[in-house]
Amino acid sequence: MTNMPEPSRGVRLSKNERRALLISAAREVFVAYGYHSASMDEIAERAGVSKPVLYQHFEDGKLSLYLALVDITGKNLISKLQEALASTADNRQRVAATISAYFDFIEDPDAAYRLVFESDLANDPVVREKIEFYEDECAVLVSQVIAEDTGLSAEEAMILAMGLTGMAETAARRWLREGSRVPKRMAVNLVSRLAWRGISGVPRASHALPETD
């Protein structure tokens, strides 16, 4: 877990600083206990504030706080993918960078990835919609590169992109769950080679995929 900044006594925090402190406390509690077992009392106590102060920032309660964290986490992953895809013009290296981005995201000590990929509230329609939004946005970034390189339609490229990002996410979570027994660099390389062998077989621009029954 990441350590929250502790304000010095007598120092008055700005609204944004106070909100950041509450978000950090909430992340620790939600990751540790899950949504259903987490309480606003525990979050307030961990942040060193009264419960009414917590509700001043998140007046709709626990769900609004959880959704704010999903937003922060989803945007963080999108940012990592944007950096990965912009880091090179070589598509093989882009695939490796994309896989690596997921491993880095999931390895983060704050374990915020659980709020998106292992949420115990995923069956809630509002939460599910938000999680799917970020999953789709990540795939869209990858699909744009695939479509440009292959000439596939947006829908076809999106299918491939979902396969790639889904594989990266699942492999990274498995790697972490198993205690990172395989060095991360090796794990990323293994998944990247598998992904590249598949995606490199897709015909490049001006060539269509053959239809199958």
N, C-alpha and C positions, 0 to 999 in steps of 0.2 A: 504494500500500500504506500501511496505517496503521503508525505507528511504535510499537514495543513499549515499555512502560515499562522503564527500566533501573534496577534497584535499586542504591542506593549501596553501596560496598564496606563490608563489615562489618555490613550491615543484614540481619537474618534475616527472611525473608518468612514470612507465615502460610501454611497449607496452601492456603487459597482464593486468596491472592495468587500463590503459586507455580503453581497450576493455571491461573490466568488468563494468566500469562506463557507457559506451555506452549501453551495454546490459541491465543494470539496468534501464536506462532512457527509452530505447525502450520498455521494458516490461511494465512500467507504462503507456506509451502512447498507446500501442497496447491494453492493457487490458481496459483502460479507453474509448478509441474511436473506437476500432476495426481496422482492417487492412485498409479498404478503406478510413476511415476518418482521419487516422493518417498521419502525414507528417514528412518528414525528417527534415524540419525546426524546428518543435516542439521538435523532439527528440534531435537535436543538442542543441537547447536552454536549454532544461531541463538538459542536460548533462554538460552545460557550455562550449561547444566547438563550433568552427565554422563548418559550413556545409562541407567544404572541408576536415576537419579532420575526420568527420564521414565517408565520402566516402573513405578516405585512408584505413579505417579498413573494410569497406563493399563496395567495389568498384562496385559491381553489383546492389547496391541500396537497396530499401526498402524490396524487396522480399528476398534477401539473408540475411538481418538482421532478418526478420520474421522467416525464416527457421532455422537460428541459435538458435532462442529462442524456437522453437518447439523441436529442438534436445535437448537442455538443459532441457526443461520441461519433455520430454519423458524419458530421462535418469534418471531424478530425481524420476519419478514414478517407473521405473524399479528397482532402488536402494531400494526404500521403500518396494517393493514387495519381493525382494531377502532377505531383513532383516526379513520381516514377516514370510516367509516360512522357514527360517533357525532358527527362534526363538524357535521352539519346534518340537518334533518328533510326537506329538499327532495330528492326522489329524483334529479332531474337533477344537482344538485350532488353527490349521493352517488356517482353514476356517475363524474363528473369526479374526485372525491376518490379513488375506487378506482383509476382509471387513473393518477393522479398518484402514489399510494402505490407502485405497481409501478415507475414511472420513478425515484422517489427510491431505492427499494430497490436497483435495478439500477445506479444511478449511484454508489452508495456507493464511495468510493475503495478499500476493502479487497477489492472484487470477490468477496465471499463468495457472491453469488448463483450463481456458477459451481458451487459445491458442490451446489446443488440443481437448477439448470436446465441445467447443462452437465457433469455429472459423468461422468468416464470409468469410473466403477464402477457405472453405473446398471443394468447387466445382472446385478449381484449381487443375489440375491433379498432379502437383508436390507436392503441399501441401497435397492433399488427400492421395497420396502414402506414404508420410512421416508419417502422422497421423496413417494410417492403419498399417504401419510397427511397430509403438510403441504399438498400440492396440494388434497386433498379438504377439509381443515379451512378453508382459505382460501375455497374455493367454498361451503362450508356457511354461512359468515358472510354472504356475498352472497345466497345462496339464501333465507335466512331473511327478508331484506328483500323479495326478489322475491315470495315466497309470501304474505307479509303484504299486499303491495300488490295482487297480482293474484288471489289466491285459488286459484292453481295448486297442484297436489299437491306434496309435498316432492320427489318424483322429477322432475317437470316443471321445477320451479324450479331444481333442481340442474343440469339440462341447460343451462339458460340461464346459470346462474352459472358453470359450467365454460367456456362459450363466452366470457363476458365476461372472466374472469380469464385464460383462455388467450390471448385477443386482446391484453390489456394486457401480459402477459409477453412474448409474441412481438414485439410492436411496440416495446417498450422495449429489448429485446436488439438488435433490428435498428437502432434509433436509436443506441445506444451503439456498436455495431460499425462503423457508418458515420461515426464520429467526431463525432457530435452536430452534424452540419452544419445541421440544422434546430433552431432554438432550442427548448429543452425545453418552455417554456410553449406554444409553437405546436404542437409535436408532441402534447403532452397534449390540447390543445384539438381537434386533428384526430381523434384516436382517440376522444375523449369524444363528439364530435358523431356520429361513425359509430355508436358503441355506443348512444347515446341514441335515435337515429333508429330503431334496431332494437327496443330493449327498450321504448320508449314506445308501440310499436304493439301490445304484448301487452295484451289486455283487462284492465281493472282488476277488483277483487274482485267476485264474484258473476257474472262472465261467463266462460264456458268457451271455450277455443280450439276452433275447428272441426277435426274429424278429417279427415285426408287419407289417400288410398290409398297 
